[in-house]
Amino acid sequence: MTEKEFVAEVTIEYKPSLSDPEGATIANDLMKRNGFEHVDRVRTAKLLRIHLKAANKDKAKSMVDKMCRELRLANPVSQDYSVSIA
């Protein structure tokens, strides 16, 4: 079976119940103070773009999910992650 090349995008962000100091700084200091009063809040995230080879899209997603869990790319206590395959 020939493997195909996929690009996985892993988005890592703080859980909704936790504060996001960087997002708060962006919202308060950089946006609201510069005339963007309509901004209510900002949440930040980290994006990992992983290039890999797999038999199909489902296998690629499964592999990346396994990487995230086993390598602890996201802290399970304070962060959530999502995986999408392009």
C-alpha positions in Angstrom: 0.0 0.0 0.0 1.3 3.4 -1.0 1.5 6.0 1.7 0.3 9.6 1.0 1.7 12.8 2.4 -0.5 14.7 4.8 -0.3 17.9 6.7 -1.7 17.9 10.2 -2.5 21.0 12.1 -2.6 20.8 15.8 -4.1 23.7 17.7 -3.2 23.9 21.4 -5.0 26.4 23.6 -5.8 26.9 27.3 -9.0 25.3 28.5 -11.9 27.7 28.4 -12.2 27.7 32.2 -8.6 28.9 32.6 -7.3 32.4 32.2 -5.1 33.3 29.2 -2.7 36.0 30.3 -1.3 36.5 26.8 -4.8 36.9 25.3 -5.8 39.3 28.1 -2.7 41.4 27.4 -3.4 41.5 23.7 -7.1 42.5 24.3 -6.4 45.1 27.0 -3.1 46.7 26.2 -2.8 46.3 22.5 -6.4 46.5 21.2 -8.6 48.4 23.6 -6.0 51.1 24.2 -5.6 51.6 20.5 -9.2 52.4 19.5 -10.6 48.9 19.2 -13.1 49.1 22.1 -15.4 46.6 20.5 -12.9 43.8 21.4 -14.4 41.8 24.3 -11.6 39.3 24.8 -8.8 37.4 23.0 -7.7 33.8 23.4 -4.4 32.7 22.1 -3.4 29.3 20.7 -0.3 27.6 19.4 -0.4 25.9 16.0 1.8 23.0 15.1 2.0 22.0 11.4 3.2 18.4 11.1 4.0 16.8 7.7 3.7 13.1 7.7 3.1 10.0 5.6 0.2 7.7 6.2 -2.0 5.2 4.4 -5.1 7.5 4.6 -6.5 10.6 6.4 -7.9 8.6 9.3 -4.5 6.9 9.9 -2.8 10.3 9.8 -5.1 11.8 12.3 -4.8 8.8 14.6 -1.0 9.0 14.4 -1.0 12.7 15.3 -3.4 12.2 18.1 -1.1 9.5 19.5 1.8 11.9 19.2 -0.1 14.6 21.1 -1.0 12.2 23.9 2.2 10.3 24.3 4.6 13.2 23.8 2.4 15.5 25.8 2.5 18.2 23.2 -0.3 19.8 25.2 -0.6 19.9 29.0 -3.7 17.8 29.7 -4.4 19.7 32.9 -4.5 23.1 31.5 -4.7 22.8 27.7 -6.9 21.3 25.0 -5.8 20.3 21.5 -7.5 19.6 18.3 -6.2 17.9 15.1 -7.2 18.6 11.6 -5.7 17.0 8.5 -5.3 18.9 5.3 
